[in-house]
Amino acid sequence: MISYREALQNLLSKVTPIGRTETIPTLYAEGRVLAEDIISPVNVPPADNSQMDGYAVRAADLASASPEHPVTLPVSQRIPAGSVGTQLEAGTAARIFTGAQVPPGADSVVQQELVEKNEDGTVIFKAPVKTGTNVRLAGSDFPAGETILHAGDKLTPANLGIAASTGRAYLRVYGRLRVSIFCSGSELARPGEPLREGAIYNSNRYQLRALLHALGCEVNDVGSVRDSIEDTVEAFQKAARSTDVIVTTGGMSVGEEDYIKPAVERLGHIDMWRLAVKPGKPFAFGEVSGVPFLGLPGNPVAVFVETLMMVRPFLRVRQGGRADLHRPIAVRADFNWKAGDREEFIRVYRNDKGGLCILPNQNSQVLSSCAKADGIVDVPVGKDIRQGDFVDYYPLAEFLA
């Protein structure tokens, strides 16, 4: 058995991005992975503009302004957003609105709440203003010629806004990752069917599909597979057609009814087998008919945890992105835990005192511990947790953001 970090390093050292790309409208590119660098052809913002509604002025004209000696200026023009003003002459002010281009000659904007208006249309200033106040300078977000996004970046809402702010209507992105899945086990029944004696309902199929969809993958669902070498080989052959990754659950141990390993070895090879982690020891990585293969255990908690901790970073690189390995947050544990001889990922939730509470049943078959948790704590081998210790906490929300 190998450690989690060693296994993850091995996994990421062998993954390569898919080669498929497509050009799609920026408007519909949320969650996709960029396949090109984006260089801004324009300054953003393109010109100096006002941060708020107020009056554009020359700071020098208000240098002597005070409550005792206010400065009164005539309003020479009105500049709404989307309009361009004319040269601001010395000794005048321009009525300006948020986002409007600051006129030539002006160097500051005084917010309207600090200005008094006279009936004759002039305005009164009772304090000086610093040059540049309330002015967003041209190129202050980024200048023309700067690389603002890179190939491999995930197109988050903010990144899409950045691309749009440069005028990009289309973006070249990696194709959606196609992942084939199937669940091994003669005991698996489909929800909605009568539960025959000795059977269990297949929860892994549903949670794995949902996790992969949340990670931006297209899922080819081969379904459930009976425990036989023939059926397992046939399922792998179906899964390997027109797919980028194969992920399976169950059939991963070394018993007489576990057929994933021999089926993979018949059609390809296994590079990694079993991890020194809990839950999730029966984990495999290899290749089937030239397609990367990731084999998960059958216990539902192990499927949930290892999909986030192992499969997710692999898929991110396969999608053309970066592994995005989240750094844990140091959070106080309000519980005790006896460490074992394998690294453990235990399910926890934040309490109203800022600490962490542990879900009472950490059995790898108790999926409710994942549903009720908001994070995972990484417990190193032999390192007991005492109440008040600070531990490595991974928020679940960040994995699926």
Contacts in CASP RR format, 6 or more apart in sequence:
PFRMAT RR
TARGET T0000
AUTHOR 0000-0000-0000
METHOD contacts of the structure
MODEL  1
MISYREALQNLLSKVTPIGRTETIPTLYAEGRVLAEDIISPVNVPPADNS
QMDGYAVRAADLASASPEHPVTLPVSQRIPAGSVGTQLEAGTAARIFTGA
QVPPGADSVVQQELVEKNEDGTVIFKAPVKTGTNVRLAGSDFPAGETILH
AGDKLTPANLGIAASTGRAYLRVYGRLRVSIFCSGSELARPGEPLREGAI
YNSNRYQLRALLHALGCEVNDVGSVRDSIEDTVEAFQKAARSTDVIVTTG
GMSVGEEDYIKPAVERLGHIDMWRLAVKPGKPFAFGEVSGVPFLGLPGNP
VAVFVETLMMVRPFLRVRQGGRADLHRPIAVRADFNWKAGDREEFIRVYR
NDKGGLCILPNQNSQVLSSCAKADGIVDVPVGKDIRQGDFVDYYPLAEFL
A
1 274 0 8 1.000
1 275 0 8 1.000
1 276 0 8 1.000
1 281 0 8 1.000
1 342 0 8 1.000
2 10 0 8 1.000
2 272 0 8 1.000
2 274 0 8 1.000
2 275 0 8 1.000
2 276 0 8 1.000
3 275 0 8 1.000
3 276 0 8 1.000
3 277 0 8 1.000
3 343 0 8 1.000
4 275 0 8 1.000
4 276 0 8 1.000
4 277 0 8 1.000
4 309 0 8 1.000
4 310 0 8 1.000
4 343 0 8 1.000
7 272 0 8 1.000
7 275 0 8 1.000
7 283 0 8 1.000
7 285 0 8 1.000
7 310 0 8 1.000
8 309 0 8 1.000
8 310 0 8 1.000
8 313 0 8 1.000
8 325 0 8 1.000
10 271 0 8 1.000
10 272 0 8 1.000
10 285 0 8 1.000
11 272 0 8 1.000
11 285 0 8 1.000
11 310 0 8 1.000
11 313 0 8 1.000
11 314 0 8 1.000
12 313 0 8 1.000
12 314 0 8 1.000
12 317 0 8 1.000
12 323 0 8 1.000
14 271 0 8 1.000
14 285 0 8 1.000
14 292 0 8 1.000
15 292 0 8 1.000
15 314 0 8 1.000
15 317 0 8 1.000
15 318 0 8 1.000
16 317 0 8 1.000
16 318 0 8 1.000
17 174 0 8 1.000
17 317 0 8 1.000
17 318 0 8 1.000
17 319 0 8 1.000
17 320 0 8 1.000
17 321 0 8 1.000
18 174 0 8 1.000
18 175 0 8 1.000
18 177 0 8 1.000
18 244 0 8 1.000
18 318 0 8 1.000
18 319 0 8 1.000
18 320 0 8 1.000
19 174 0 8 1.000
20 174 0 8 1.000
20 175 0 8 1.000
21 35 0 8 1.000
21 172 0 8 1.000
21 173 0 8 1.000
21 174 0 8 1.000
21 175 0 8 1.000
22 172 0 8 1.000
22 173 0 8 1.000
22 175 0 8 1.000
23 170 0 8 1.000
23 171 0 8 1.000
23 172 0 8 1.000
23 173 0 8 1.000
24 32 0 8 1.000
24 170 0 8 1.000
24 171 0 8 1.000
24 173 0 8 1.000
25 169 0 8 1.000
25 170 0 8 1.000
26 160 0 8 1.000
26 163 0 8 1.000
26 164 0 8 1.000
26 168 0 8 1.000
26 169 0 8 1.000
26 170 0 8 1.000
26 171 0 8 1.000
29 155 0 8 1.000
29 160 0 8 1.000
29 163 0 8 1.000
29 171 0 8 1.000
29 173 0 8 1.000
30 155 0 8 1.000
30 156 0 8 1.000
30 157 0 8 1.000
30 160 0 8 1.000
31 154 0 8 1.000
31 155 0 8 1.000
31 156 0 8 1.000
31 216 0 8 1.000
32 154 0 8 1.000
32 155 0 8 1.000
32 171 0 8 1.000
32 173 0 8 1.000
32 174 0 8 1.000
32 175 0 8 1.000
32 176 0 8 1.000
33 152 0 8 1.000
33 153 0 8 1.000
33 154 0 8 1.000
33 155 0 8 1.000
33 173 0 8 1.000
33 174 0 8 1.000
33 319 0 8 1.000
33 320 0 8 1.000
33 321 0 8 1.000
34 149 0 8 1.000
34 150 0 8 1.000
34 151 0 8 1.000
34 152 0 8 1.000
34 153 0 8 1.000
34 154 0 8 1.000
34 155 0 8 1.000
34 171 0 8 1.000
34 172 0 8 1.000
34 173 0 8 1.000
34 174 0 8 1.000
35 151 0 8 1.000
35 152 0 8 1.000
35 172 0 8 1.000
35 173 0 8 1.000
35 174 0 8 1.000
35 320 0 8 1.000
36 151 0 8 1.000
36 171 0 8 1.000
36 172 0 8 1.000
37 147 0 8 1.000
37 149 0 8 1.000
37 150 0 8 1.000
37 151 0 8 1.000
38 147 0 8 1.000
38 148 0 8 1.000
38 149 0 8 1.000
38 150 0 8 1.000
38 162 0 8 1.000
38 163 0 8 1.000
38 166 0 8 1.000
38 168 0 8 1.000
38 171 0 8 1.000
39 145 0 8 1.000
39 146 0 8 1.000
39 147 0 8 1.000
39 148 0 8 1.000
40 142 0 8 1.000
40 143 0 8 1.000
40 144 0 8 1.000
40 145 0 8 1.000
40 146 0 8 1.000
40 148 0 8 1.000
40 166 0 8 1.000
41 144 0 8 1.000
41 145 0 8 1.000
41 166 0 8 1.000
41 167 0 8 1.000
42 144 0 8 1.000
42 166 0 8 1.000
42 167 0 8 1.000
43 138 0 8 1.000
43 139 0 8 1.000
43 142 0 8 1.000
43 143 0 8 1.000
43 144 0 8 1.000
44 139 0 8 1.000
44 141 0 8 1.000
44 142 0 8 1.000
44 165 0 8 1.000
44 166 0 8 1.000
45 136 0 8 1.000
45 137 0 8 1.000
45 138 0 8 1.000
45 139 0 8 1.000
45 140 0 8 1.000
45 141 0 8 1.000
46 138 0 8 1.000
46 139 0 8 1.000
47 101 0 8 1.000
47 102 0 8 1.000
47 138 0 8 1.000
48 101 0 8 1.000
48 102 0 8 1.000
48 135 0 8 1.000
48 136 0 8 1.000
48 137 0 8 1.000
48 138 0 8 1.000
49 99 0 8 1.000
49 100 0 8 1.000
49 101 0 8 1.000
49 102 0 8 1.000
49 135 0 8 1.000
49 136 0 8 1.000
50 56 0 8 1.000
50 96 0 8 1.000
50 97 0 8 1.000
50 98 0 8 1.000
50 99 0 8 1.000
50 100 0 8 1.000
50 102 0 8 1.000
50 109 0 8 1.000
50 134 0 8 1.000
50 135 0 8 1.000
50 136 0 8 1.000
51 98 0 8 1.000
51 99 0 8 1.000
51 109 0 8 1.000
51 134 0 8 1.000
51 135 0 8 1.000
51 136 0 8 1.000
52 98 0 8 1.000
52 109 0 8 1.000
52 111 0 8 1.000
52 112 0 8 1.000
52 134 0 8 1.000
53 96 0 8 1.000
53 97 0 8 1.000
53 98 0 8 1.000
53 111 0 8 1.000
53 112 0 8 1.000
54 95 0 8 1.000
54 96 0 8 1.000
54 97 0 8 1.000
54 109 0 8 1.000
54 110 0 8 1.000
54 111 0 8 1.000
54 112 0 8 1.000
54 115 0 8 1.000
54 134 0 8 1.000
55 73 0 8 1.000
55 75 0 8 1.000
55 93 0 8 1.000
55 94 0 8 1.000
55 95 0 8 1.000
55 96 0 8 1.000
55 109 0 8 1.000
55 110 0 8 1.000
55 112 0 8 1.000
55 115 0 8 1.000
55 123 0 8 1.000
56 79 0 8 1.000
56 88 0 8 1.000
56 93 0 8 1.000
56 94 0 8 1.000
56 96 0 8 1.000
56 102 0 8 1.000
56 103 0 8 1.000
56 106 0 8 1.000
56 108 0 8 1.000
56 109 0 8 1.000
57 73 0 8 1.000
57 88 0 8 1.000
57 93 0 8 1.000
57 94 0 8 1.000
57 106 0 8 1.000
57 107 0 8 1.000
57 108 0 8 1.000
57 109 0 8 1.000
57 110 0 8 1.000
57 125 0 8 1.000
57 129 0 8 1.000
58 88 0 8 1.000
58 90 0 8 1.000
58 91 0 8 1.000
58 105 0 8 1.000
58 106 0 8 1.000
58 107 0 8 1.000
58 108 0 8 1.000
59 107 0 8 1.000
59 108 0 8 1.000
59 128 0 8 1.000
59 129 0 8 1.000
59 130 0 8 1.000
59 131 0 8 1.000
59 132 0 8 1.000
59 133 0 8 1.000
60 90 0 8 1.000
61 71 0 8 1.000
61 73 0 8 1.000
61 90 0 8 1.000
61 91 0 8 1.000
62 71 0 8 1.000
62 110 0 8 1.000
62 125 0 8 1.000
62 127 0 8 1.000
62 128 0 8 1.000
62 129 0 8 1.000
63 128 0 8 1.000
64 71 0 8 1.000
64 128 0 8 1.000
65 71 0 8 1.000
65 125 0 8 1.000
65 126 0 8 1.000
65 127 0 8 1.000
65 128 0 8 1.000
66 126 0 8 1.000
66 127 0 8 1.000
66 128 0 8 1.000
67 126 0 8 1.000
67 127 0 8 1.000
70 124 0 8 1.000
70 125 0 8 1.000
70 126 0 8 1.000
71 124 0 8 1.000
71 125 0 8 1.000
72 118 0 8 1.000
72 122 0 8 1.000
72 123 0 8 1.000
72 124 0 8 1.000
72 125 0 8 1.000
73 91 0 8 1.000
73 92 0 8 1.000
73 93 0 8 1.000
73 122 0 8 1.000
73 123 0 8 1.000
73 125 0 8 1.000
74 91 0 8 1.000
74 92 0 8 1.000
74 93 0 8 1.000
74 121 0 8 1.000
74 122 0 8 1.000
75 92 0 8 1.000
75 93 0 8 1.000
75 94 0 8 1.000
75 95 0 8 1.000
75 121 0 8 1.000
75 122 0 8 1.000
75 123 0 8 1.000
76 88 0 8 1.000
76 89 0 8 1.000
76 92 0 8 1.000
76 93 0 8 1.000
76 94 0 8 1.000
77 85 0 8 1.000
77 86 0 8 1.000
77 88 0 8 1.000
77 94 0 8 1.000
77 95 0 8 1.000
77 103 0 8 1.000
78 94 0 8 1.000
78 95 0 8 1.000
79 85 0 8 1.000
79 94 0 8 1.000
79 95 0 8 1.000
79 96 0 8 1.000
79 97 0 8 1.000
79 100 0 8 1.000
79 101 0 8 1.000
79 103 0 8 1.000
80 97 0 8 1.000
80 100 0 8 1.000
81 97 0 8 1.000
81 98 0 8 1.000
81 99 0 8 1.000
81 100 0 8 1.000
82 99 0 8 1.000
82 100 0 8 1.000
82 101 0 8 1.000
83 100 0 8 1.000
83 101 0 8 1.000
84 101 0 8 1.000
84 103 0 8 1.000
85 94 0 8 1.000
85 101 0 8 1.000
85 103 0 8 1.000
86 103 0 8 1.000
86 104 0 8 1.000
87 103 0 8 1.000
87 104 0 8 1.000
87 105 0 8 1.000
88 94 0 8 1.000
88 103 0 8 1.000
88 104 0 8 1.000
88 105 0 8 1.000
88 106 0 8 1.000
93 123 0 8 1.000
94 103 0 8 1.000
94 106 0 8 1.000
96 102 0 8 1.000
96 103 0 8 1.000
96 109 0 8 1.000
99 136 0 8 1.000
102 109 0 8 1.000
102 135 0 8 1.000
107 131 0 8 1.000
107 132 0 8 1.000
107 135 0 8 1.000
108 129 0 8 1.000
108 130 0 8 1.000
108 131 0 8 1.000
108 132 0 8 1.000
108 133 0 8 1.000
108 134 0 8 1.000
108 135 0 8 1.000
109 133 0 8 1.000
109 134 0 8 1.000
109 135 0 8 1.000
110 125 0 8 1.000
110 129 0 8 1.000
110 133 0 8 1.000
110 134 0 8 1.000
111 134 0 8 1.000
114 125 0 8 1.000
114 126 0 8 1.000
114 127 0 8 1.000
115 123 0 8 1.000
115 124 0 8 1.000
115 125 0 8 1.000
116 123 0 8 1.000
116 124 0 8 1.000
116 126 0 8 1.000
117 123 0 8 1.000
117 124 0 8 1.000
118 124 0 8 1.000
141 165 0 8 1.000
142 148 0 8 1.000
148 162 0 8 1.000
148 163 0 8 1.000
148 166 0 8 1.000
149 159 0 8 1.000
149 162 0 8 1.000
149 163 0 8 1.000
151 320 0 8 1.000
152 174 0 8 1.000
152 320 0 8 1.000
152 321 0 8 1.000
152 322 0 8 1.000
153 159 0 8 1.000
153 321 0 8 1.000
154 321 0 8 1.000
154 324 0 8 1.000
155 163 0 8 1.000
155 171 0 8 1.000
155 173 0 8 1.000
163 171 0 8 1.000
174 319 0 8 1.000
174 320 0 8 1.000
174 321 0 8 1.000
175 319 0 8 1.000
176 216 0 8 1.000
176 217 0 8 1.000
176 218 0 8 1.000
177 216 0 8 1.000
177 217 0 8 1.000
177 218 0 8 1.000
177 244 0 8 1.000
177 245 0 8 1.000
177 315 0 8 1.000
177 318 0 8 1.000
177 319 0 8 1.000
178 217 0 8 1.000
178 218 0 8 1.000
178 220 0 8 1.000
178 242 0 8 1.000
178 243 0 8 1.000
178 244 0 8 1.000
178 245 0 8 1.000
179 212 0 8 1.000
179 217 0 8 1.000
179 218 0 8 1.000
179 219 0 8 1.000
179 220 0 8 1.000
179 243 0 8 1.000
179 244 0 8 1.000
179 245 0 8 1.000
179 246 0 8 1.000
179 247 0 8 1.000
179 315 0 8 1.000
180 219 0 8 1.000
180 220 0 8 1.000
180 221 0 8 1.000
180 222 0 8 1.000
180 238 0 8 1.000
180 239 0 8 1.000
180 240 0 8 1.000
180 241 0 8 1.000
180 243 0 8 1.000
180 245 0 8 1.000
180 246 0 8 1.000
180 247 0 8 1.000
180 291 0 8 1.000
181 205 0 8 1.000
181 208 0 8 1.000
181 209 0 8 1.000
181 212 0 8 1.000
181 219 0 8 1.000
181 220 0 8 1.000
181 221 0 8 1.000
181 222 0 8 1.000
181 223 0 8 1.000
181 239 0 8 1.000
181 246 0 8 1.000
181 247 0 8 1.000
181 248 0 8 1.000
181 249 0 8 1.000
182 221 0 8 1.000
182 222 0 8 1.000
182 223 0 8 1.000
182 224 0 8 1.000
182 225 0 8 1.000
182 235 0 8 1.000
182 239 0 8 1.000
182 248 0 8 1.000
182 249 0 8 1.000
183 202 0 8 1.000
183 204 0 8 1.000
183 205 0 8 1.000
183 208 0 8 1.000
183 223 0 8 1.000
183 224 0 8 1.000
183 225 0 8 1.000
183 248 0 8 1.000
183 249 0 8 1.000
183 250 0 8 1.000
183 298 0 8 1.000
184 224 0 8 1.000
184 225 0 8 1.000
184 227 0 8 1.000
184 232 0 8 1.000
184 235 0 8 1.000
184 248 0 8 1.000
184 249 0 8 1.000
184 250 0 8 1.000
184 251 0 8 1.000
184 252 0 8 1.000
184 258 0 8 1.000
184 259 0 8 1.000
184 260 0 8 1.000
184 298 0 8 1.000
185 224 0 8 1.000
185 225 0 8 1.000
185 226 0 8 1.000
185 227 0 8 1.000
185 250 0 8 1.000
185 251 0 8 1.000
186 226 0 8 1.000
186 227 0 8 1.000
186 257 0 8 1.000
187 198 0 8 1.000
187 199 0 8 1.000
187 200 0 8 1.000
188 199 0 8 1.000
188 200 0 8 1.000
188 201 0 8 1.000
188 202 0 8 1.000
188 205 0 8 1.000
188 224 0 8 1.000
189 195 0 8 1.000
189 196 0 8 1.000
189 199 0 8 1.000
189 200 0 8 1.000
189 201 0 8 1.000
189 202 0 8 1.000
190 201 0 8 1.000
190 202 0 8 1.000
190 224 0 8 1.000
191 201 0 8 1.000
191 202 0 8 1.000
191 206 0 8 1.000
195 201 0 8 1.000
202 224 0 8 1.000
203 300 0 8 1.000
203 367 0 8 1.000
204 249 0 8 1.000
204 250 0 8 1.000
204 296 0 8 1.000
204 298 0 8 1.000
204 300 0 8 1.000
204 303 0 8 1.000
205 221 0 8 1.000
205 223 0 8 1.000
205 224 0 8 1.000
205 249 0 8 1.000
207 300 0 8 1.000
207 303 0 8 1.000
207 304 0 8 1.000
207 367 0 8 1.000
208 247 0 8 1.000
208 249 0 8 1.000
208 296 0 8 1.000
208 303 0 8 1.000
208 307 0 8 1.000
209 219 0 8 1.000
209 221 0 8 1.000
211 304 0 8 1.000
211 307 0 8 1.000
211 308 0 8 1.000
211 400 0 8 1.000
212 219 0 8 1.000
212 247 0 8 1.000
212 307 0 8 1.000
212 315 0 8 1.000
213 219 0 8 1.000
214 400 0 8 1.000
215 312 0 8 1.000
215 315 0 8 1.000
215 316 0 8 1.000
215 400 0 8 1.000
216 319 0 8 1.000
217 315 0 8 1.000
217 319 0 8 1.000
220 239 0 8 1.000
220 242 0 8 1.000
220 243 0 8 1.000
222 235 0 8 1.000
222 238 0 8 1.000
222 239 0 8 1.000
223 235 0 8 1.000
225 231 0 8 1.000
225 232 0 8 1.000
225 235 0 8 1.000
227 251 0 8 1.000
227 257 0 8 1.000
227 258 0 8 1.000
227 259 0 8 1.000
228 259 0 8 1.000
229 259 0 8 1.000
229 262 0 8 1.000
229 263 0 8 1.000
229 266 0 8 1.000
231 259 0 8 1.000
232 259 0 8 1.000
232 260 0 8 1.000
232 262 0 8 1.000
232 263 0 8 1.000
233 263 0 8 1.000
233 266 0 8 1.000
233 267 0 8 1.000
235 263 0 8 1.000
236 246 0 8 1.000
236 263 0 8 1.000
236 264 0 8 1.000
236 267 0 8 1.000
236 288 0 8 1.000
236 289 0 8 1.000
236 293 0 8 1.000
237 267 0 8 1.000
237 289 0 8 1.000
239 246 0 8 1.000
239 248 0 8 1.000
239 288 0 8 1.000
239 291 0 8 1.000
240 246 0 8 1.000
240 267 0 8 1.000
240 288 0 8 1.000
240 289 0 8 1.000
240 290 0 8 1.000
240 291 0 8 1.000
243 291 0 8 1.000
244 291 0 8 1.000
244 292 0 8 1.000
244 318 0 8 1.000
245 291 0 8 1.000
245 292 0 8 1.000
245 293 0 8 1.000
245 294 0 8 1.000
245 314 0 8 1.000
245 315 0 8 1.000
245 318 0 8 1.000
246 288 0 8 1.000
246 291 0 8 1.000
246 292 0 8 1.000
246 293 0 8 1.000
246 294 0 8 1.000
247 293 0 8 1.000
247 294 0 8 1.000
247 295 0 8 1.000
247 296 0 8 1.000
247 311 0 8 1.000
248 260 0 8 1.000
248 293 0 8 1.000
248 294 0 8 1.000
248 295 0 8 1.000
248 296 0 8 1.000
249 295 0 8 1.000
249 296 0 8 1.000
249 297 0 8 1.000
249 298 0 8 1.000
249 303 0 8 1.000
250 258 0 8 1.000
250 260 0 8 1.000
250 282 0 8 1.000
250 295 0 8 1.000
250 296 0 8 1.000
250 297 0 8 1.000
250 298 0 8 1.000
251 257 0 8 1.000
251 258 0 8 1.000
251 259 0 8 1.000
251 260 0 8 1.000
251 282 0 8 1.000
251 298 0 8 1.000
252 258 0 8 1.000
252 260 0 8 1.000
252 261 0 8 1.000
252 282 0 8 1.000
252 283 0 8 1.000
252 284 0 8 1.000
252 295 0 8 1.000
252 296 0 8 1.000
252 297 0 8 1.000
252 298 0 8 1.000
253 282 0 8 1.000
254 261 0 8 1.000
260 284 0 8 1.000
260 295 0 8 1.000
261 270 0 8 1.000
261 273 0 8 1.000
261 284 0 8 1.000
264 270 0 8 1.000
264 284 0 8 1.000
264 286 0 8 1.000
264 288 0 8 1.000
264 293 0 8 1.000
267 288 0 8 1.000
267 289 0 8 1.000
268 286 0 8 1.000
268 287 0 8 1.000
268 288 0 8 1.000
268 289 0 8 1.000
268 290 0 8 1.000
269 286 0 8 1.000
269 287 0 8 1.000
270 284 0 8 1.000
270 285 0 8 1.000
270 286 0 8 1.000
271 285 0 8 1.000
271 286 0 8 1.000
271 287 0 8 1.000
272 283 0 8 1.000
272 284 0 8 1.000
272 285 0 8 1.000
272 286 0 8 1.000
273 283 0 8 1.000
273 284 0 8 1.000
274 281 0 8 1.000
274 282 0 8 1.000
274 283 0 8 1.000
274 284 0 8 1.000
275 281 0 8 1.000
275 283 0 8 1.000
276 342 0 8 1.000
276 343 0 8 1.000
276 381 0 8 1.000
277 283 0 8 1.000
277 306 0 8 1.000
277 342 0 8 1.000
277 343 0 8 1.000
277 344 0 8 1.000
277 345 0 8 1.000
278 340 0 8 1.000
278 342 0 8 1.000
278 343 0 8 1.000
278 344 0 8 1.000
278 345 0 8 1.000
278 364 0 8 1.000
279 297 0 8 1.000
279 299 0 8 1.000
279 301 0 8 1.000
279 302 0 8 1.000
279 305 0 8 1.000
279 306 0 8 1.000
279 345 0 8 1.000
279 364 0 8 1.000
280 296 0 8 1.000
280 297 0 8 1.000
280 299 0 8 1.000
280 302 0 8 1.000
280 305 0 8 1.000
280 306 0 8 1.000
280 364 0 8 1.000
281 297 0 8 1.000
281 342 0 8 1.000
282 297 0 8 1.000
282 298 0 8 1.000
282 302 0 8 1.000
283 294 0 8 1.000
283 295 0 8 1.000
283 296 0 8 1.000
283 297 0 8 1.000
283 306 0 8 1.000
283 310 0 8 1.000
284 293 0 8 1.000
284 294 0 8 1.000
284 295 0 8 1.000
285 292 0 8 1.000
285 293 0 8 1.000
285 294 0 8 1.000
285 295 0 8 1.000
286 292 0 8 1.000
286 293 0 8 1.000
286 294 0 8 1.000
287 293 0 8 1.000
292 314 0 8 1.000
292 318 0 8 1.000
294 310 0 8 1.000
294 311 0 8 1.000
294 314 0 8 1.000
296 302 0 8 1.000
296 303 0 8 1.000
296 306 0 8 1.000
296 307 0 8 1.000
296 311 0 8 1.000
297 303 0 8 1.000
297 306 0 8 1.000
297 364 0 8 1.000
299 364 0 8 1.000
299 365 0 8 1.000
300 364 0 8 1.000
300 365 0 8 1.000
300 367 0 8 1.000
300 370 0 8 1.000
301 347 0 8 1.000
301 363 0 8 1.000
301 364 0 8 1.000
301 365 0 8 1.000
301 366 0 8 1.000
301 367 0 8 1.000
301 369 0 8 1.000
301 370 0 8 1.000
302 364 0 8 1.000
304 367 0 8 1.000
304 370 0 8 1.000
305 345 0 8 1.000
305 370 0 8 1.000
305 376 0 8 1.000
308 376 0 8 1.000
308 394 0 8 1.000
308 396 0 8 1.000
308 399 0 8 1.000
309 345 0 8 1.000
309 376 0 8 1.000
312 399 0 8 1.000
313 323 0 8 1.000
313 324 0 8 1.000
313 325 0 8 1.000
314 323 0 8 1.000
316 322 0 8 1.000
316 323 0 8 1.000
316 324 0 8 1.000
317 323 0 8 1.000
326 394 0 8 1.000
326 398 0 8 1.000
326 399 0 8 1.000
328 378 0 8 1.000
328 392 0 8 1.000
328 393 0 8 1.000
328 394 0 8 1.000
329 392 0 8 1.000
329 393 0 8 1.000
329 394 0 8 1.000
329 395 0 8 1.000
330 390 0 8 1.000
330 391 0 8 1.000
330 392 0 8 1.000
330 393 0 8 1.000
331 350 0 8 1.000
331 354 0 8 1.000
331 355 0 8 1.000
331 356 0 8 1.000
331 390 0 8 1.000
331 391 0 8 1.000
331 393 0 8 1.000
332 354 0 8 1.000
332 355 0 8 1.000
332 356 0 8 1.000
332 388 0 8 1.000
332 389 0 8 1.000
332 390 0 8 1.000
332 391 0 8 1.000
333 355 0 8 1.000
333 356 0 8 1.000
333 358 0 8 1.000
333 377 0 8 1.000
333 385 0 8 1.000
333 386 0 8 1.000
333 387 0 8 1.000
333 388 0 8 1.000
333 389 0 8 1.000
333 390 0 8 1.000
333 391 0 8 1.000
334 351 0 8 1.000
334 353 0 8 1.000
334 355 0 8 1.000
334 356 0 8 1.000
334 357 0 8 1.000
334 387 0 8 1.000
334 388 0 8 1.000
335 348 0 8 1.000
335 356 0 8 1.000
335 357 0 8 1.000
335 358 0 8 1.000
335 385 0 8 1.000
335 387 0 8 1.000
336 384 0 8 1.000
336 385 0 8 1.000
336 386 0 8 1.000
336 387 0 8 1.000
337 346 0 8 1.000
337 358 0 8 1.000
337 379 0 8 1.000
337 384 0 8 1.000
337 385 0 8 1.000
338 384 0 8 1.000
339 379 0 8 1.000
339 380 0 8 1.000
339 381 0 8 1.000
339 382 0 8 1.000
339 383 0 8 1.000
339 384 0 8 1.000
339 385 0 8 1.000
340 379 0 8 1.000
340 381 0 8 1.000
340 382 0 8 1.000
341 381 0 8 1.000
341 382 0 8 1.000
342 381 0 8 1.000
343 378 0 8 1.000
343 379 0 8 1.000
343 380 0 8 1.000
343 381 0 8 1.000
344 378 0 8 1.000
344 379 0 8 1.000
345 376 0 8 1.000
345 377 0 8 1.000
345 378 0 8 1.000
345 379 0 8 1.000
346 358 0 8 1.000
346 359 0 8 1.000
346 362 0 8 1.000
346 376 0 8 1.000
346 377 0 8 1.000
346 379 0 8 1.000
347 358 0 8 1.000
347 359 0 8 1.000
347 362 0 8 1.000
347 369 0 8 1.000
347 370 0 8 1.000
347 372 0 8 1.000
347 373 0 8 1.000
347 375 0 8 1.000
347 376 0 8 1.000
348 356 0 8 1.000
348 357 0 8 1.000
348 358 0 8 1.000
348 359 0 8 1.000
348 373 0 8 1.000
348 374 0 8 1.000
348 375 0 8 1.000
348 376 0 8 1.000
348 377 0 8 1.000
348 393 0 8 1.000
349 356 0 8 1.000
349 357 0 8 1.000
349 359 0 8 1.000
349 372 0 8 1.000
349 373 0 8 1.000
349 374 0 8 1.000
349 375 0 8 1.000
350 356 0 8 1.000
350 357 0 8 1.000
350 374 0 8 1.000
351 357 0 8 1.000
356 377 0 8 1.000
356 391 0 8 1.000
356 393 0 8 1.000
358 377 0 8 1.000
359 368 0 8 1.000
359 369 0 8 1.000
359 372 0 8 1.000
359 373 0 8 1.000
361 368 0 8 1.000
361 369 0 8 1.000
362 369 0 8 1.000
363 369 0 8 1.000
373 396 0 8 1.000
374 395 0 8 1.000
374 396 0 8 1.000
374 397 0 8 1.000
375 393 0 8 1.000
375 394 0 8 1.000
375 395 0 8 1.000
375 396 0 8 1.000
376 393 0 8 1.000
376 394 0 8 1.000
376 396 0 8 1.000
377 385 0 8 1.000
377 391 0 8 1.000
377 392 0 8 1.000
377 393 0 8 1.000
377 394 0 8 1.000
378 391 0 8 1.000
378 392 0 8 1.000
378 394 0 8 1.000
379 385 0 8 1.000
379 391 0 8 1.000
385 391 0 8 1.000
END
